[in-house]
Amino acid sequence: MSRTLRWGVVALGSAAGLALWRRSSGKGRERIELYFSAGSMVSFPEDSTEAARLIPLARRVLTSARG
Amino acid sequence: MDAAQALADLTEISTQIQAALIADEKGAVIASTFADDATASQAARSALDLFAAAEDAGRDGTVSLTQILAATHAGSVFVVRGDDRIATAVTGPEPTVGLVFYDLKTCLRLSAAEQPENPPKSKRSTRSEKADETSVDE
């Protein structure tokens, strides 16, 4: 196996690993996180009904802030 | 500290925060970094709507909601509730969440320290306390 091909395989593996990590950690995805007085937190992913209701409200704040 | 000064310090310290405001529980803007009062009022009302809707979504009856992160592809919205006011901040996508919350809570605490309604009475030591202090000093 040539040196270039080996590096190509390593790069592809790294990219796939990074994509899997981002997907599992929720990075890059739209979400709502609620923090409570007891120290607990609830996270609603973008495909949840709660996020579907709350994210448009957050967009209104963003729109106001950015004109 | 003055609320406007607390916000100015916040935006100076946290480069991730693009705009922020402090409003009372009814949505009246106390201070903001927004371009004009109308957009600040609109954002404050939207933040309160978001908080009210989030309280409904996360209600379990035992604990109260204190802060919210809404992460979107366009940017993130943070809302923190204090005793009688809320602080809201807007950042770009994928901010350092813990850091923004910490800075926003600090800002809210500093602004709440502005003009307390019931200022603490100055402590007066009684004659016997003064005597005790004198004897300790000796």
N, CA and C atoms of all chains as a GROMACS GRO file, in nm:
protein
  615
    1MET      N    1   0.084  -0.119   0.000
    1MET     CA    2   0.000   0.000   0.000
    1MET      C    3   0.089   0.125   0.000
    2SER      N    4   0.061   0.214  -0.089
    2SER     CA    5   0.146   0.332  -0.099
    2SER      C    6   0.125   0.424   0.021
    3ARG      N    7   0.223   0.507   0.044
    3ARG     CA    8   0.219   0.600   0.157
    3ARG      C    9   0.097   0.695   0.146
    4THR      N   10   0.072   0.744   0.026
    4THR     CA   11  -0.040   0.837   0.004
    4THR      C   12  -0.174   0.771   0.037
    5LEU      N   13  -0.187   0.645  -0.006
    5LEU     CA   14  -0.311   0.573   0.019
    5LEU      C   15  -0.333   0.552   0.169
    6ARG      N   16  -0.224   0.520   0.240
    6ARG     CA   17  -0.234   0.500   0.386
    6ARG      C   18  -0.284   0.627   0.455
    7TRP      N   19  -0.225   0.741   0.416
    7TRP     CA   20  -0.266   0.870   0.475
    7TRP      C   21  -0.411   0.902   0.440
    8GLY      N   22  -0.450   0.864   0.320
    8GLY     CA   23  -0.589   0.885   0.278
    8GLY      C   24  -0.686   0.807   0.365
    9VAL      N   25  -0.650   0.682   0.395
    9VAL     CA   26  -0.735   0.598   0.480
    9VAL      C   27  -0.744   0.657   0.621
   10VAL      N   28  -0.628   0.704   0.672
   10VAL     CA   29  -0.626   0.765   0.806
   10VAL      C   30  -0.715   0.890   0.809
   11ALA      N   31  -0.704   0.974   0.705
   11ALA     CA   32  -0.784   1.097   0.700
   11ALA      C   33  -0.933   1.066   0.694
   12LEU      N   34  -0.970   0.966   0.613
   12LEU     CA   35  -1.111   0.928   0.602
   12LEU      C   36  -1.163   0.874   0.734
   13GLY      N   37  -1.082   0.792   0.800
   13GLY     CA   38  -1.121   0.737   0.930
   13GLY      C   39  -1.140   0.846   1.033
   14SER      N   40  -1.050   0.944   1.033
   14SER     CA   41  -1.061   1.055   1.128
   14SER      C   42  -1.187   1.137   1.104
   15ALA      N   43  -1.214   1.162   0.977
   15ALA     CA   44  -1.333   1.241   0.943
   15ALA      C   45  -1.460   1.167   0.985
   16ALA      N   46  -1.462   1.036   0.961
   16ALA     CA   47  -1.579   0.958   0.999
   16ALA      C   48  -1.595   0.956   1.151
   17GLY      N   49  -1.484   0.942   1.222
   17GLY     CA   50  -1.488   0.942   1.370
   17GLY      C   51  -1.537   1.075   1.423
   18LEU      N   52  -1.489   1.184   1.364
   18LEU     CA   53  -1.530   1.318   1.408
   18LEU      C   54  -1.680   1.338   1.384
   19ALA      N   55  -1.725   1.291   1.267
   19ALA     CA   56  -1.868   1.305   1.236
   19ALA      C   57  -1.953   1.226   1.334
   20LEU      N   58  -1.909   1.106   1.368
   20LEU     CA   59  -1.983   1.023   1.465
   20LEU      C   60  -1.984   1.088   1.602
   21TRP      N   61  -1.868   1.144   1.642
   21TRP     CA   62  -1.859   1.208   1.774
   21TRP      C   63  -1.950   1.330   1.783
   22ARG      N   64  -1.948   1.411   1.675
   22ARG     CA   65  -2.033   1.530   1.674
   22ARG      C   66  -2.180   1.491   1.680
   23ARG      N   67  -2.214   1.382   1.609
   23ARG     CA   68  -2.353   1.339   1.606
   23ARG      C   69  -2.396   1.288   1.743
   24SER      N   70  -2.308   1.210   1.807
   24SER     CA   71  -2.346   1.153   1.937
   24SER      C   72  -2.346   1.259   2.047
   25SER      N   73  -2.258   1.358   2.037
   25SER     CA   74  -2.251   1.460   2.142
   25SER      C   75  -2.353   1.571   2.122
   26GLY      N   76  -2.418   1.574   2.007
   26GLY     CA   77  -2.518   1.677   1.982
   26GLY      C   78  -2.459   1.806   1.930
   27LYS      N   79  -2.327   1.812   1.915
   27LYS     CA   80  -2.263   1.934   1.864
   27LYS      C   81  -2.310   1.960   1.722
   28GLY      N   82  -2.339   2.084   1.695
   28GLY     CA   83  -2.379   2.120   1.560
   28GLY      C   84  -2.527   2.100   1.533
   29ARG      N   85  -2.598   2.040   1.628
   29ARG     CA   86  -2.742   2.019   1.609
   29ARG      C   87  -2.818   2.124   1.689
   30GLU      N   88  -2.934   2.156   1.639
   30GLU     CA   89  -3.020   2.250   1.712
   30GLU      C   90  -3.076   2.177   1.834
   31ARG      N   91  -3.084   2.247   1.946
   31ARG     CA   92  -3.135   2.184   2.068
   31ARG      C   93  -3.175   2.291   2.169
   32ILE      N   94  -3.252   2.247   2.265
   32ILE     CA   95  -3.289   2.333   2.378
   32ILE      C   96  -3.239   2.265   2.505
   33GLU      N   97  -3.173   2.341   2.590
   33GLU     CA   98  -3.131   2.287   2.719
   33GLU      C   99  -3.195   2.370   2.830
   34LEU      N  100  -3.261   2.303   2.921
   34LEU     CA  101  -3.326   2.370   3.035
   34LEU      C  102  -3.250   2.333   3.162
   35TYR      N  103  -3.215   2.434   3.241
   35TYR     CA  104  -3.141   2.412   3.365
   35TYR      C  105  -3.231   2.451   3.483
   36PHE      N  106  -3.233   2.366   3.584
   36PHE     CA  107  -3.324   2.386   3.696
   36PHE      C  108  -3.249   2.419   3.825
   37SER      N  109  -3.325   2.472   3.921
   37SER     CA  110  -3.265   2.519   4.046
   37SER      C  111  -3.198   2.406   4.124
   38ALA      N  112  -3.244   2.284   4.103
   38ALA     CA  113  -3.184   2.170   4.175
   38ALA      C  114  -3.052   2.126   4.114
   39GLY      N  115  -3.013   2.190   4.001
   39GLY     CA  116  -2.888   2.153   3.934
   39GLY      C  117  -2.908   2.054   3.821
   40SER      N  118  -3.033   2.013   3.797
   40SER     CA  119  -3.059   1.919   3.689
   40SER      C  120  -3.074   1.991   3.556
   41MET      N  121  -3.060   1.916   3.447
   41MET     CA  122  -3.071   1.974   3.314
   41MET      C  123  -3.147   1.877   3.224
   42VAL      N  124  -3.231   1.932   3.138
   42VAL     CA  125  -3.302   1.853   3.039
   42VAL      C  126  -3.267   1.907   2.902
   43SER      N  127  -3.233   1.818   2.810
   43SER     CA  128  -3.200   1.862   2.674
   43SER      C  129  -3.302   1.806   2.576
   44PHE      N  130  -3.355   1.894   2.491
   44PHE     CA  131  -3.450   1.852   2.389
   44PHE      C  132  -3.383   1.863   2.252
   45PRO      N  133  -3.365   1.752   2.181
   45PRO     CA  134  -3.304   1.757   2.048
   45PRO      C  135  -3.397   1.822   1.946
   46GLU      N  136  -3.342   1.856   1.833
   46GLU     CA  137  -3.419   1.935   1.736
   46GLU      C  138  -3.542   1.864   1.682
   47ASP      N  139  -3.544   1.730   1.687
   47ASP     CA  140  -3.660   1.659   1.634
   47ASP      C  141  -3.768   1.633   1.740
   48SER      N  142  -3.751   1.692   1.860
   48SER     CA  143  -3.853   1.672   1.964
   48SER      C  144  -3.963   1.777   1.950
   49THR      N  145  -4.078   1.746   2.006
   49THR     CA  146  -4.191   1.841   1.997
   49THR      C  147  -4.162   1.967   2.079
   50GLU      N  148  -4.090   1.950   2.193
   50GLU     CA  149  -4.057   2.066   2.277
   50GLU      C  150  -3.968   2.164   2.202
   51ALA      N  151  -3.864   2.110   2.135
   51ALA     CA  152  -3.773   2.197   2.059
   51ALA      C  153  -3.846   2.262   1.942
   52ALA      N  154  -3.936   2.187   1.881
   52ALA     CA  155  -4.012   2.242   1.767
   52ALA      C  156  -4.094   2.364   1.811
   53ARG      N  157  -4.134   2.366   1.938
   53ARG     CA  158  -4.214   2.478   1.990
   53ARG      C  159  -4.123   2.593   2.036
   54LEU      N  160  -4.006   2.558   2.094
   54LEU     CA  161  -3.922   2.660   2.158
   54LEU      C  162  -3.822   2.725   2.061
   55ILE      N  163  -3.772   2.650   1.964
   55ILE     CA  164  -3.669   2.705   1.876
   55ILE      C  165  -3.720   2.825   1.794
   56PRO      N  166  -3.844   2.822   1.744
   56PRO     CA  167  -3.893   2.943   1.674
   56PRO      C  168  -3.893   3.068   1.764
   57LEU      N  169  -3.920   3.049   1.895
   57LEU     CA  170  -3.916   3.163   1.988
   57LEU      C  171  -3.772   3.214   2.002
   58ALA      N  172  -3.677   3.120   2.008
   58ALA     CA  173  -3.536   3.160   2.016
   58ALA      C  174  -3.493   3.234   1.888
   59ARG      N  175  -3.546   3.191   1.774
   59ARG     CA  176  -3.513   3.258   1.647
   59ARG      C  177  -3.564   3.403   1.648
   60ARG      N  178  -3.677   3.422   1.716
   60ARG     CA  179  -3.730   3.560   1.725
   60ARG      C  180  -3.633   3.649   1.802
   61VAL      N  181  -3.574   3.593   1.909
   61VAL     CA  182  -3.476   3.671   1.986
   61VAL      C  183  -3.353   3.701   1.898
   62LEU      N  184  -3.308   3.600   1.825
   62LEU     CA  185  -3.191   3.618   1.737
   62LEU      C  186  -3.219   3.724   1.631
   63THR      N  187  -3.338   3.716   1.574
   63THR     CA  188  -3.375   3.812   1.469
   63THR      C  189  -3.378   3.954   1.524
   64SER      N  190  -3.435   3.968   1.645
   64SER     CA  191  -3.440   4.101   1.707
   64SER      C  192  -3.300   4.153   1.733
   65ALA      N  193  -3.214   4.063   1.782
   65ALA     CA  194  -3.078   4.105   1.819
   65ALA      C  195  -2.996   4.148   1.699
   66ARG      N  196  -3.024   4.086   1.586
   66ARG     CA  197  -2.942   4.113   1.468
   66ARG      C  198  -3.010   4.206   1.368
   67GLY      N  199  -3.127   4.252   1.406
   67GLY     CA  200  -3.197   4.345   1.317
   67GLY      C  201  -3.247   4.274   1.198
   68MET      N  202  -2.367   4.784   4.116
   68MET     CA  203  -2.320   4.834   3.986
   68MET      C  204  -2.439   4.866   3.897
   69ASP      N  205  -2.426   4.968   3.819
   69ASP     CA  206  -2.528   5.006   3.722
   69ASP      C  207  -2.547   4.893   3.620
   70ALA      N  208  -2.674   4.864   3.582
   70ALA     CA  209  -2.703   4.754   3.489
   70ALA      C  210  -2.634   4.774   3.354
   71ALA      N  211  -2.634   4.897   3.306
   71ALA     CA  212  -2.570   4.926   3.177
   71ALA      C  213  -2.420   4.901   3.185
   72GLN      N  214  -2.361   4.936   3.299
   72GLN     CA  215  -2.218   4.913   3.318
   72GLN      C  216  -2.189   4.763   3.327
   73ALA      N  217  -2.278   4.689   3.393
   73ALA     CA  218  -2.262   4.544   3.404
   73ALA      C  219  -2.267   4.479   3.265
   74LEU      N  220  -2.358   4.528   3.180
   74LEU     CA  221  -2.366   4.475   3.043
   74LEU      C  222  -2.243   4.513   2.961
   75ALA      N  223  -2.195   4.635   2.980
   75ALA     CA  224  -2.076   4.680   2.907
   75ALA      C  225  -1.956   4.593   2.945
   76ASP      N  226  -1.945   4.564   3.076
   76ASP     CA  227  -1.837   4.476   3.122
   76ASP      C  228  -1.852   4.336   3.063
   77LEU      N  229  -1.978   4.290   3.058
   77LEU     CA  230  -2.005   4.155   3.005
   77LEU      C  231  -1.959   4.142   2.860
   78THR      N  232  -1.998   4.237   2.777
   78THR     CA  233  -1.964   4.228   2.635
   78THR      C  234  -1.815   4.251   2.611
   79GLU      N  235  -1.751   4.320   2.707
   79GLU     CA  236  -1.607   4.340   2.695
   79GLU      C  237  -1.532   4.212   2.732
   80ILE      N  238  -1.580   4.147   2.838
   80ILE     CA  239  -1.513   4.024   2.886
   80ILE      C  240  -1.540   3.907   2.792
   81SER      N  241  -1.665   3.889   2.753
   81SER     CA  242  -1.703   3.774   2.672
   81SER      C  243  -1.713   3.813   2.525
   82THR      N  244  -1.614   3.772   2.449
   82THR     CA  245  -1.612   3.807   2.306
   82THR      C  246  -1.717   3.727   2.229
   83GLN      N  247  -1.769   3.620   2.292
   83GLN     CA  248  -1.869   3.537   2.223
   83GLN      C  249  -2.006   3.603   2.221
   84ILE      N  250  -2.032   3.690   2.318
   84ILE     CA  251  -2.164   3.752   2.328
   84ILE      C  252  -2.175   3.869   2.230
   85GLN      N  253  -2.273   3.858   2.142
   85GLN     CA  254  -2.293   3.961   2.039
   85GLN      C  255  -2.386   4.072   2.087
   86ALA      N  256  -2.486   4.035   2.166
   86ALA     CA  257  -2.580   4.134   2.220
   86ALA      C  258  -2.640   4.078   2.348
   87ALA      N  259  -2.676   4.166   2.437
   87ALA     CA  260  -2.732   4.121   2.565
   87ALA      C  261  -2.826   4.226   2.620
   88LEU      N  262  -2.916   4.183   2.704
   88LEU     CA  263  -3.008   4.278   2.768
   88LEU      C  264  -3.047   4.226   2.906
   89ILE      N  265  -3.090   4.318   2.988
   89ILE     CA  266  -3.148   4.285   3.118
   89ILE      C  267  -3.287   4.347   3.121
   90ALA      N  268  -3.384   4.266   3.158
   90ALA     CA  269  -3.523   4.314   3.163
   90ALA      C  270  -3.589   4.268   3.292
   91ASP      N  271  -3.697   4.338   3.330
   91ASP     CA  272  -3.769   4.293   3.448
   91ASP      C  273  -3.866   4.181   3.408
   92GLU      N  274  -3.941   4.132   3.507
   92GLU     CA  275  -4.027   4.016   3.483
   92GLU      C  276  -4.143   4.044   3.387
   93LYS      N  277  -4.170   4.174   3.366
   93LYS     CA  278  -4.279   4.209   3.275
   93LYS      C  279  -4.229   4.243   3.135
   94GLY      N  280  -4.098   4.239   3.116
   94GLY     CA  281  -4.041   4.263   2.984
   94GLY      C  282  -3.990   4.405   2.963
   95ALA      N  283  -3.996   4.487   3.066
   95ALA     CA  284  -3.943   4.624   3.054
   95ALA      C  285  -3.790   4.617   3.056
   96VAL      N  286  -3.730   4.675   2.954
   96VAL     CA  287  -3.584   4.667   2.941
   96VAL      C  288  -3.518   4.761   3.042
   97ILE      N  289  -3.426   4.706   3.121
   97ILE     CA  290  -3.353   4.785   3.219
   97ILE      C  291  -3.224   4.840   3.156
   98ALA      N  292  -3.159   4.754   3.079
   98ALA     CA  293  -3.039   4.796   3.006
   98ALA      C  294  -3.017   4.698   2.892
   99SER      N  295  -2.956   4.747   2.785
   99SER     CA  296  -2.928   4.656   2.672
   99SER      C  297  -2.813   4.709   2.589
  100THR      N  298  -2.757   4.618   2.509
  100THR     CA  299  -2.652   4.659   2.414
  100THR      C  300  -2.709   4.664   2.273
  101PHE      N  301  -2.842   4.654   2.262
  101PHE     CA  302  -2.907   4.656   2.131
  101PHE      C  303  -2.898   4.794   2.068
  102ALA      N  304  -2.915   4.795   1.936
  102ALA     CA  305  -2.899   4.919   1.862
  102ALA      C  306  -3.003   5.023   1.903
  103ASP      N  307  -3.126   4.979   1.927
  103ASP     CA  308  -3.230   5.075   1.967
  103ASP      C  309  -3.326   5.012   2.067
  104ASP      N  310  -3.403   5.096   2.132
  104ASP     CA  311  -3.493   5.051   2.239
  104ASP      C  312  -3.604   4.959   2.187
  105ALA      N  313  -3.652   4.986   2.066
  105ALA     CA  314  -3.764   4.907   2.013
  105ALA      C  315  -3.722   4.761   1.993
  106THR      N  316  -3.605   4.740   1.933
  106THR     CA  317  -3.560   4.602   1.912
  106THR      C  318  -3.526   4.534   2.045
  107ALA      N  319  -3.474   4.612   2.140
  107ALA     CA  320  -3.444   4.556   2.272
  107ALA      C  321  -3.572   4.510   2.340
  108SER      N  322  -3.677   4.591   2.332
  108SER     CA  323  -3.806   4.555   2.392
  108SER      C  324  -3.864   4.430   2.326
  109GLN      N  325  -3.851   4.427   2.194
  109GLN     CA  326  -3.902   4.311   2.119
  109GLN      C  327  -3.827   4.184   2.161
  110ALA      N  328  -3.696   4.195   2.173
  110ALA     CA  329  -3.615   4.079   2.212
  110ALA      C  330  -3.646   4.037   2.355
  111ALA      N  331  -3.669   4.135   2.443
  111ALA     CA  332  -3.702   4.103   2.583
  111ALA      C  333  -3.833   4.027   2.591
  112ARG      N  334  -3.932   4.073   2.514
  112ARG     CA  335  -4.061   4.004   2.514
  112ARG      C  336  -4.048   3.862   2.459
  113SER      N  337  -3.969   3.848   2.352
  113SER     CA  338  -3.948   3.715   2.294
  113SER      C  339  -3.876   3.624   2.393
  114ALA      N  340  -3.778   3.679   2.466
  114ALA     CA  341  -3.706   3.599   2.565
  114ALA      C  342  -3.799   3.555   2.677
  115LEU      N  343  -3.889   3.644   2.719
  115LEU     CA  344  -3.986   3.607   2.823
  115LEU      C  345  -4.084   3.500   2.772
  116ASP      N  346  -4.125   3.514   2.646
  116ASP     CA  347  -4.212   3.412   2.586
  116ASP      C  348  -4.141   3.277   2.582
  117LEU      N  349  -4.013   3.281   2.545
  117LEU     CA  350  -3.932   3.159   2.540
  117LEU      C  351  -3.923   3.096   2.679
  118PHE      N  352  -3.900   3.180   2.779
  118PHE     CA  353  -3.887   3.129   2.915
  118PHE      C  354  -4.019   3.068   2.964
  119ALA      N  355  -4.129   3.137   2.935
  119ALA     CA  356  -4.261   3.086   2.978
  119ALA      C  357  -4.292   2.953   2.908
  120ALA      N  358  -4.263   2.944   2.779
  120ALA     CA  359  -4.290   2.820   2.706
  120ALA      C  360  -4.198   2.708   2.755
  121ALA      N  361  -4.074   2.743   2.788
  121ALA     CA  362  -3.980   2.642   2.838
  121ALA      C  363  -4.023   2.592   2.975
  122GLU      N  364  -4.079   2.681   3.057
  122GLU     CA  365  -4.129   2.638   3.189
  122GLU      C  366  -4.240   2.535   3.173
  123ASP      N  367  -4.326   2.557   3.073
  123ASP     CA  368  -4.433   2.460   3.046
  123ASP      C  369  -4.374   2.327   3.000
  124ALA      N  370  -4.275   2.336   2.911
  124ALA     CA  371  -4.217   2.214   2.852
  124ALA      C  372  -4.142   2.131   2.956
  125GLY      N  373  -4.075   2.200   3.048
  125GLY     CA  374  -3.991   2.126   3.142
  125GLY      C  375  -4.051   2.114   3.281
  126ARG      N  376  -4.179   2.145   3.293
  126ARG     CA  377  -4.241   2.149   3.426
  126ARG      C  378  -4.251   2.010   3.487
  127ASP      N  379  -4.195   1.998   3.607
  127ASP     CA  380  -4.219   1.872   3.681
  127ASP      C  381  -4.274   1.902   3.821
  128GLY      N  382  -4.295   2.030   3.850
  128GLY     CA  383  -4.363   2.066   3.973
  128GLY      C  384  -4.278   2.079   4.097
  129THR      N  385  -4.156   2.032   4.091
  129THR     CA  386  -4.074   2.035   4.213
  129THR      C  387  -3.961   2.138   4.209
  130VAL      N  388  -3.905   2.160   4.093
  130VAL     CA  389  -3.794   2.255   4.083
  130VAL      C  390  -3.826   2.363   3.982
  131SER      N  391  -3.765   2.480   4.000
  131SER     CA  392  -3.795   2.590   3.909
  131SER      C  393  -3.686   2.602   3.803
  132LEU      N  394  -3.730   2.650   3.687
  132LEU     CA  395  -3.638   2.671   3.576
  132LEU      C  396  -3.554   2.796   3.603
  133THR      N  397  -3.423   2.785   3.585
  133THR     CA  398  -3.337   2.900   3.615
  133THR      C  399  -3.267   2.954   3.490
  134GLN      N  400  -3.235   2.867   3.395
  134GLN     CA  401  -3.167   2.917   3.276
  134GLN      C  402  -3.195   2.829   3.155
  135ILE      N  403  -3.182   2.890   3.037
  135ILE     CA  404  -3.212   2.821   2.911
  135ILE      C  405  -3.101   2.847   2.811
  136LEU      N  406  -3.068   2.742   2.737
  136LEU     CA  407  -2.986   2.758   2.617
  136LEU      C  408  -3.070   2.710   2.500
  137ALA      N  409  -3.083   2.794   2.398
  137ALA     CA  410  -3.146   2.754   2.273
  137ALA      C  411  -3.039   2.763   2.165
  138ALA      N  412  -2.995   2.647   2.118
  138ALA     CA  413  -2.888   2.644   2.018
  138ALA      C  414  -2.948   2.622   1.880
  139THR      N  415  -2.924   2.713   1.789
  139THR     CA  416  -2.971   2.699   1.651
  139THR      C  417  -2.850   2.708   1.558
  140HIS      N  418  -2.873   2.678   1.431
  140HIS     CA  419  -2.762   2.688   1.335
  140HIS      C  420  -2.716   2.832   1.318
  141ALA      N  421  -2.807   2.926   1.339
  141ALA     CA  422  -2.774   3.068   1.319
  141ALA      C  423  -2.706   3.130   1.440
  142GLY      N  424  -2.720   3.067   1.555
  142GLY     CA  425  -2.662   3.123   1.677
  142GLY      C  426  -2.734   3.068   1.799
  143SER      N  427  -2.690   3.109   1.915
  143SER     CA  428  -2.749   3.058   2.038
  143SER      C  429  -2.809   3.172   2.120
  144VAL      N  430  -2.914   3.138   2.193
  144VAL     CA  431  -2.978   3.234   2.283
  144VAL      C  432  -2.968   3.180   2.425
  145PHE      N  433  -2.923   3.265   2.516
  145PHE     CA  434  -2.913   3.228   2.657
  145PHE      C  435  -3.009   3.316   2.737
  146VAL      N  436  -3.082   3.255   2.825
  146VAL     CA  437  -3.169   3.332   2.915
  146VAL      C  438  -3.143   3.283   3.058
  147VAL      N  439  -3.115   3.376   3.147
  147VAL     CA  440  -3.092   3.344   3.287
  147VAL      C  441  -3.191   3.425   3.370
  148ARG      N  442  -3.258   3.361   3.465
  148ARG     CA  443  -3.352   3.432   3.550
  148ARG      C  444  -3.293   3.458   3.688
  149GLY      N  445  -3.303   3.582   3.731
  149GLY     CA  446  -3.263   3.616   3.868
  149GLY      C  447  -3.387   3.631   3.954
  150ASP      N  448  -3.376   3.704   4.064
  150ASP     CA  449  -3.489   3.718   4.156
  150ASP      C  450  -3.606   3.792   4.092
  151ASP      N  451  -3.577   3.905   4.029
  151ASP     CA  452  -3.686   3.986   3.975
  151ASP      C  453  -3.657   4.034   3.833
  152ARG      N  454  -3.558   3.973   3.769
  152ARG     CA  455  -3.524   4.015   3.634
  152ARG      C  456  -3.460   3.900   3.556
  153ILE      N  457  -3.452   3.917   3.426
  153ILE     CA  458  -3.387   3.817   3.343
  153ILE      C  459  -3.272   3.882   3.266
  154ALA      N  460  -3.173   3.803   3.232
  154ALA     CA  461  -3.066   3.847   3.143
  154ALA      C  462  -3.068   3.756   3.021
  155THR      N  463  -3.058   3.815   2.904
  155THR     CA  464  -3.059   3.741   2.779
  155THR      C  465  -2.936   3.778   2.698
  156ALA      N  466  -2.874   3.678   2.637
  156ALA     CA  467  -2.757   3.705   2.552
  156ALA      C  468  -2.770   3.625   2.424
  157VAL      N  469  -2.714   3.679   2.319
  157VAL     CA  470  -2.712   3.614   2.188
  157VAL      C  471  -2.567   3.594   2.147
  158THR      N  472  -2.536   3.474   2.098
  158THR     CA  473  -2.400   3.444   2.052
  158THR      C  474  -2.406   3.384   1.913
  159GLY      N  475  -2.292   3.358   1.856
  159GLY     CA  476  -2.285   3.284   1.730
  159GLY      C  477  -2.310   3.136   1.757
  160PRO      N  478  -2.299   3.052   1.653
  160PRO     CA  479  -2.321   2.909   1.672
  160PRO      C  480  -2.210   2.846   1.758
  161GLU      N  481  -2.248   2.746   1.836
  161GLU     CA  482  -2.157   2.666   1.917
  161GLU      C  483  -2.064   2.747   2.007
  162PRO      N  484  -2.120   2.824   2.097
  162PRO     CA  485  -2.038   2.898   2.194
  162PRO      C  486  -1.993   2.805   2.306
  163THR      N  487  -1.906   2.857   2.393
  163THR     CA  488  -1.866   2.782   2.513
  163THR      C  489  -1.977   2.803   2.617
  164VAL      N  490  -2.066   2.707   2.625
  164VAL     CA  491  -2.192   2.725   2.698
  164VAL      C  492  -2.170   2.761   2.845
  165GLY      N  493  -2.086   2.685   2.913
  165GLY     CA  494  -2.064   2.710   3.056
  165GLY      C  495  -2.009   2.848   3.084
  166LEU      N  496  -1.921   2.892   2.997
  166LEU     CA  497  -1.858   3.023   3.015
  166LEU      C  498  -1.960   3.136   2.995
  167VAL      N  499  -2.043   3.123   2.894
  167VAL     CA  500  -2.144   3.228   2.868
  167VAL      C  501  -2.243   3.233   2.983
  168PHE      N  502  -2.287   3.117   3.031
  168PHE     CA  503  -2.379   3.116   3.145
  168PHE      C  504  -2.315   3.182   3.267
  169TYR      N  505  -2.190   3.149   3.292
  169TYR     CA  506  -2.120   3.206   3.408
  169TYR      C  507  -2.113   3.359   3.398
  170ASP      N  508  -2.072   3.407   3.280
  170ASP     CA  509  -2.060   3.552   3.262
  170ASP      C  510  -2.196   3.621   3.272
  171LEU      N  511  -2.298   3.556   3.218
  171LEU     CA  512  -2.432   3.616   3.220
  171LEU      C  513  -2.488   3.621   3.363
  172LYS      N  514  -2.464   3.515   3.440
  172LYS     CA  515  -2.511   3.513   3.579
  172LYS      C  516  -2.436   3.617   3.663
  173THR      N  517  -2.308   3.632   3.635
  173THR     CA  518  -2.229   3.733   3.706
  173THR      C  519  -2.284   3.872   3.676
  174CYS      N  520  -2.313   3.897   3.549
  174CYS     CA  521  -2.369   4.026   3.507
  174CYS      C  522  -2.503   4.052   3.577
  175LEU      N  523  -2.587   3.951   3.581
  175LEU     CA  524  -2.718   3.965   3.645
  175LEU      C  525  -2.704   3.995   3.794
  176ARG      N  526  -2.610   3.926   3.858
  176ARG     CA  527  -2.588   3.946   4.002
  176ARG      C  528  -2.539   4.088   4.029
  177LEU      N  529  -2.445   4.133   3.946
  177LEU     CA  530  -2.390   4.268   3.964
  177LEU      C  531  -2.497   4.375   3.941
  178SER      N  532  -2.580   4.352   3.840
  178SER     CA  533  -2.684   4.451   3.811
  178SER      C  534  -2.791   4.451   3.920
  179ALA      N  535  -2.815   4.334   3.980
  179ALA     CA  536  -2.915   4.325   4.087
  179ALA      C  537  -2.866   4.395   4.213
  180ALA      N  538  -2.735   4.410   4.225
  180ALA     CA  539  -2.678   4.477   4.343
  180ALA      C  540  -2.699   4.627   4.336
  181GLU      N  541  -2.742   4.674   4.218
  181GLU     CA  542  -2.767   4.817   4.198
  181GLU      C  543  -2.890   4.862   4.278
  182GLN      N  544  -2.876   4.961   4.358
  182GLN     CA  545  -2.986   5.023   4.432
  182GLN      C  546  -3.080   4.922   4.497
  183PRO      N  547  -3.036   4.853   4.600
  183PRO     CA  548  -3.126   4.760   4.667
  183PRO      C  549  -3.244   4.832   4.728
  184GLU      N  550  -3.363   4.765   4.723
  184GLU     CA  551  -3.484   4.830   4.775
  184GLU      C  552  -3.478   4.850   4.925
  185ASN      N  553  -3.421   4.752   4.995
  185ASN     CA  554  -3.408   4.762   5.140
  185ASN      C  555  -3.260   4.758   5.177
  186PRO      N  556  -3.195   4.872   5.170
  186PRO     CA  557  -3.052   4.871   5.200
  186PRO      C  558  -3.027   4.822   5.342
  187PRO      N  559  -2.921   4.744   5.362
  187PRO     CA  560  -2.895   4.694   5.497
  187PRO      C  561  -2.867   4.808   5.593
  188LYS      N  562  -2.926   4.798   5.713
  188LYS     CA  563  -2.905   4.902   5.813
  188LYS      C  564  -2.760   4.896   5.860
  189SER      N  565  -2.707   5.015   5.888
  189SER     CA  566  -2.570   5.016   5.936
  189SER      C  567  -2.565   4.951   6.074
  190LYS      N  568  -2.465   4.868   6.090
  190LYS     CA  569  -2.455   4.792   6.214
  190LYS      C  570  -2.401   4.883   6.324
  191ARG      N  571  -2.473   4.887   6.432
  191ARG     CA  572  -2.426   4.966   6.546
  191ARG      C  573  -2.387   4.869   6.657
  192SER      N  574  -2.272   4.888   6.709
  192SER     CA  575  -2.232   4.800   6.817
  192SER      C  576  -2.278   4.858   6.950
  193THR      N  577  -2.327   4.772   7.036
  193THR     CA  578  -2.373   4.818   7.167
  193THR      C  579  -2.253   4.846   7.256
  194ARG      N  580  -2.280   4.909   7.366
  194ARG     CA  581  -2.171   4.943   7.456
  194ARG      C  582  -2.099   4.817   7.505
  195SER      N  583  -2.181   4.712   7.533
  195SER     CA  584  -2.119   4.589   7.584
  195SER      C  585  -2.032   4.524   7.477
  196GLU      N  586  -2.079   4.531   7.344
  196GLU     CA  587  -1.998   4.475   7.236
  196GLU      C  588  -1.867   4.551   7.222
  197LYS      N  589  -1.876   4.684   7.239
  197LYS     CA  590  -1.753   4.764   7.230
  197LYS      C  591  -1.657   4.726   7.341
  198ALA      N  592  -1.715   4.700   7.458
  198ALA     CA  593  -1.631   4.660   7.571
  198ALA      C  594  -1.564   4.527   7.541
  199ASP      N  595  -1.643   4.435   7.479
  199ASP     CA  596  -1.585   4.305   7.444
  199ASP      C  597  -1.470   4.320   7.345
  200GLU      N  598  -1.494   4.408   7.242
  200GLU     CA  599  -1.390   4.430   7.142
  200GLU      C  600  -1.264   4.485   7.206
  201THR      N  601  -1.285   4.575   7.300
  201THR     CA  602  -1.170   4.637   7.367
  201THR      C  603  -1.092   4.532   7.446
  202SER      N  604  -1.169   4.445   7.514
  202SER     CA  605  -1.100   4.344   7.594
  202SER      C  606  -1.027   4.244   7.506
  203VAL      N  607  -1.084   4.215   7.385
  203VAL     CA  608  -1.015   4.124   7.292
  203VAL      C  609  -0.887   4.188   7.244
  204ASP      N  610  -0.898   4.319   7.213
  204ASP     CA  611  -0.778   4.388   7.164
  204ASP      C  612  -0.666   4.387   7.266
  205GLU      N  613  -0.708   4.394   7.391
  205GLU     CA  614  -0.608   4.398   7.496
  205GLU      C  615  -0.545   4.260   7.511
   0.00000   0.00000   0.00000
